[in-house]
Amino acid sequence: MTELLQNVAENAVYVLSFFVIIVLVFLAALLLEKAARKKNGEAGRIFTTRKLAMIGMFSAIAMILHLFDFPLPFAPGFYKLDFSELPILVGAFAFGPAAGVMMEFIKILLKLFIKGTSTAFVGDLANFVIGCSFILPASAIYAFHKSKKTAIAACVIGTAVLTLFGTAFNAVYLLPAFSKLYGMPLESLLEMGSAVNPRAAGGIINFVAACVAPLNLIKGASVSLVTLLIYKPLSPIIKGV
């Protein structure tokens, strides 16, 4: 806890910008959810006591899954795959995009309290933003029209956005940020990729195309597949119906 507070103090400006991004993403999700509820003729409060309790439970499950990440053979060791978006996507389908963004944030917050940060919050911000790039479009599409076909389309579009945005975000922001954070030339990071995956050689575009895009595609596709298989039978239990 002391180490975490010290990291917050040392990176106050960055942490503040982190929270600004979280607020903006949450507001966007809230506006989308309100529009979907209006279109579907849904009344009542967006956040009920039961929904908040379920958000907390799904966030805790997501945090546990987030801790059990693992590397893949086609990417350098600092890229790891986890399935923390699985409970979040299930929860976001049940409770809406605003709940999905809340779960992404609480997951990161719980992880910071338990494990701290080894990247001065850079990796944590990246995990939140890239996670939301998957959860937000998928849950928003499903919120407007809840059917099996829409759920499939939502997962496909969410996976596409995750893959494209996550890949571009790594090239434009994350890799340069890690290079600066660790005082390591960007070329050295890229060489770590080409050492395990020859297709990553030849610059940052080749690197993210060969290492980052497949990782995001695998994550989005696997989480989507499992969600589509389990959401329908779990939905009545989650919603207390």
HELIX and SHEET records of a PDB file:
HELIX    1   1 THR A    2  GLU A   10  1                                   9    
HELIX    2   2 ALA A   12  ASN A   40  1                                  29    
HELIX    3   3 THR A   49  LEU A   67  1                                  19    
HELIX    4   4 GLU A   85  PHE A   95  1                                  11    
HELIX    5   5 PRO A   97  LYS A  115  1                                  19    
HELIX    6   6 VAL A  122  PHE A  144  1                                  23    
HELIX    7   7 LYS A  148  PHE A  169  1                                  22    
HELIX    8   8 ASN A  170  LEU A  174  3                                   5    
HELIX    9   9 LEU A  175  LEU A  181  1                                   7    
HELIX   10  10 LEU A  186  VAL A  196  1                                  11    
HELIX   11  11 PRO A  198  ALA A  200  5                                   3    
HELIX   12  12 ILE A  204  PHE A  207  1                                   4    
HELIX   13  13 VAL A  208  VAL A  212  3                                   5    
HELIX   14  14 ALA A  213  LYS A  239  1                                  27    
SHEET    1   A 2 PHE A  70  PRO A  71  0                                        
SHEET    2   A 2 LYS A  80  LEU A  81 -1                                        
END                                                                             
